[in-house]
């Protein structure tokens, strides 16, 4: 009896986890849209919901990472970058008044370089800049390899397409 109870609790915990994942994904995907006009008639039949639950459990157990970032508004992004630049320029002017402009510029350049490096994992299917990590040692476009260099030396630069 206790084994059945433990199995039931595990199943309920998984269902709660899947439900919370579904709600969080729905919350991210419908962020900013009006969700108050949903009706009960648009809900899917129970068999379809059970199929979705099974697929959600399988997808939550897979090792694939999902990109759940909402689409950004380009105008809002441009305004945000403009405000960042104006803040930086204002602070730069203040640093110039205190004769600290060169240090401020160098530190802000280093921060900009650091913020623009990617520290997260690469996306699925994305090839690496280092060909030894790619399938079949496939090089990215624009990479100078030994064969191309040898052709250019022997036959001239026009031999390479």
Protein Blocks (a to p, Z undefined) as FASTA:
>chain_A
ZZmmmmmmmmmmmmmmmmmmmmmmmmmmmgoiafklccfklpccfklmmmmmmmmmmmmm
pmbdcdfbdcddfklmmmmmmmmmmmmmmmmmmmmmnopmmmmmmmmmmmmmmmmpcfbd
cdehiacfblklpghhiacehiacfklmmmmmmnojklpZZ
